[in-house]
């Protein structure tokens, strides 16, 4: 049996906008209000704590990277 060999696809060059795309994390911080989503004080507090923990984690990772480099 012969195997078909396909040429690998050429790699697409990333643009600056795509390189700095935040994806899910950016969507979590900068999403708009959704009228269909329920809202109460417990959910607001939960999302507030989640945002704080994400920021603290990213700052910690940045600190570790800078400490290793410098």
C-alpha positions as CSV (number, residue, x, y, z in Angstrom):
1,X,0.0,0.0,0.0
2,X,1.2,3.5,-0.9
3,X,0.9,6.3,1.6
4,X,-0.1,9.6,0.3
5,X,2.3,12.3,1.3
6,X,1.1,15.8,1.7
7,X,3.2,18.9,1.8
8,X,3.1,20.6,5.2
9,X,1.1,23.8,5.2
10,X,3.2,26.9,5.3
11,X,3.2,28.6,8.7
12,X,1.1,31.8,8.8
13,X,2.9,34.8,10.1
14,X,1.3,36.4,13.2
15,X,0.3,40.0,13.1
16,X,0.9,42.3,16.0
17,X,-2.8,42.4,16.8
18,X,-3.0,38.5,16.8
19,X,0.2,38.3,19.0
20,X,-1.3,40.5,21.7
21,X,-4.8,39.0,21.5
22,X,-5.9,38.2,25.1
23,X,-8.5,35.5,24.3
24,X,-10.5,34.1,27.1
25,X,-8.8,36.2,29.8
26,X,-9.4,39.5,27.9
27,X,-12.9,38.5,27.2
28,X,-13.5,37.9,30.9
29,X,-12.3,41.3,31.8
30,X,-13.7,43.3,29.0
31,X,-17.0,41.7,28.1
32,X,-20.2,43.7,27.9
33,X,-23.4,43.3,29.9
34,X,-25.6,40.4,28.9
35,X,-29.3,40.9,29.7
36,X,-29.9,37.1,29.7
37,X,-27.3,36.4,32.4
38,X,-28.7,36.5,36.0
39,X,-27.1,39.1,38.3
40,X,-27.1,39.2,42.1
41,X,-24.6,40.2,44.7
42,X,-23.1,36.7,45.1
43,X,-22.2,36.5,41.4
44,X,-20.8,40.1,41.4
45,X,-18.6,39.2,44.4
46,X,-17.4,36.0,42.8
47,X,-16.4,37.6,39.6
48,X,-14.7,40.4,41.5
49,X,-12.6,37.9,43.4
50,X,-11.8,35.9,40.2
51,X,-10.6,39.1,38.5
52,X,-8.4,40.0,41.5
53,X,-6.9,36.4,41.6
54,X,-6.2,36.5,37.8
55,X,-4.4,39.8,38.1
56,X,-2.4,38.6,41.1
57,X,-1.4,35.4,39.3
58,X,-0.3,37.3,36.2
59,X,1.7,39.8,38.3
60,X,3.4,36.9,40.1
61,X,4.3,35.2,36.8
62,X,5.7,38.5,35.5
63,X,7.7,38.9,38.7
64,X,9.2,35.4,38.4
65,X,10.1,36.0,34.8
66,X,11.7,39.3,35.4
67,X,13.7,38.0,38.4
68,X,15.1,35.1,36.3
69,X,16.0,37.5,33.5
70,X,17.6,40.2,35.6
